[in-house]
Amino acid sequence: SLYSYGNLAAQQNFDFTGGTFFVDTELGYIRNFGDLARSQFNSVPVRIGYRQELLGYNRFKWEKKIEPLKFERAQKELISNLETTAETASGYFFDLAMAQAEHQLALENRRNSERLYRIGEEKHKIASIGQSELLTLKLDRVNAQNSLQNAELRLKRAMFALAAYLNLDKDTKITLQLPDYPKDVIVNVDDALMFAKENNPQYLEHKQRILESEQTLDRTRRESLFSIGLNASMGFNQIAPTFRDVYRNPLRQDILALTLTIPIVDWGVRKGRYNMAKNNLNITQLSAQESEIRLEEDVIMTVGDFSVQQQMIRSAEEAMELAKVAYEQTRERFIIGKADINSLTLSTSRRQEAQRNYISALRNYWQSYFKLRKLTLHDFEKNKPIEVDFNVMN
């Protein structure tokens, strides 16, 4: 015998009840071979029905809870990735900014060391300074040249790294300007924690994992019990030896069926699955709780770092200006013979250190700022959530 069958259906799920409403049509064909060879068509021109597990697992109810959460999490993760990109880019930016500042200082130090060595030679001729001081000036000139070469290498590496991250040509020349002194932004710890709980995709991930574990527990619990299924439909059907007749004068067909399924002995398999699902839910909840505690600690520490860095920038900027003035005065005093070489060397080192500290303070400030944005997905400067137009991105 040969049997062929086709069905076309449209259905709609009902999340609240867990049932499915459907409209379908079907056509079947059977052909017997041999002594009793014959053909027969059977059709259901149209049928409307509803089926549901009355006491069983409601998959649609859980999907209604989990799927919107997955979508929201995907959006938040995209925004978080963009903030991570900004945080990483700021790191490359200040690597290059530091390299440029040190290169500029190295250029100035080489020019100054050349000038001071020439002045030292003139002073040595008139016995104003000794041979050891002249050798110190010569050593400073050599060290300044070596420092300049090292600074040029670091500058090239930092420029290449930033260009590569920004997907620019590797030979692109980049000249940076340090950002202005940032305006004070007051961040309350409680507000930051609230924004993190509302927006951070990790919280949504934890919520999703817990719901999925609860879904598994609910399914295994209901599968271990008896279930009752309802299937009701009304429509038409017909049987005929030819295709032309199978749709003529269809007969009314109404079906109402209740099915009862009772599990028999399974030697504890269902109970074992239920206990495993219950344990997995407990583990998921504990893991989510520990992860949220670590995330809260990260938010609290980042807020503290951000507040401290705002104060550090002020003191670092003041120290840089003082060191610059002190260096200029010490250099002029050395030229006229009122300062020794040790004072000049110390003043030069302090100026370089103050410049590095200021750039480091700026770097730490902006790194903390972007990290705080990433953790909370909140723009504290504008005091609103960070949003992305996904339609434009698509």
HELIX and SHEET records of a PDB file:
HELIX    1   1 ARG A   59  LYS A  125  1                                  67    
HELIX    2   2 GLN A  131  TYR A  165  1                                  35    
HELIX    3   3 VAL A  189  ASN A  199  1                                  11    
HELIX    4   4 PRO A  201  GLU A  223  1                                  23    
HELIX    5   5 VAL A  269  ILE A  335  1                                  67    
HELIX    6   6 ILE A  341  THR A  376  1                                  36    
HELIX    7   7 PHE A  390  MET A  393  1                                   4    
SHEET    1   A 5 LEU A   2  PHE A  14  0                                        
SHEET    2   A 5 GLY A  19  ASN A  32 -1                                        
SHEET    3   A 5 ARG A  38  GLU A  53 -1                                        
SHEET    4   A 5 SER A 227  ALA A 240 -1                                        
SHEET    5   A 5 LEU A 251  THR A 261 -1                                        
SHEET    1   B 2 HIS A 378  ASP A 379  0                                        
SHEET    2   B 2 LYS A 384  PRO A 385 -1                                        
END                                                                             
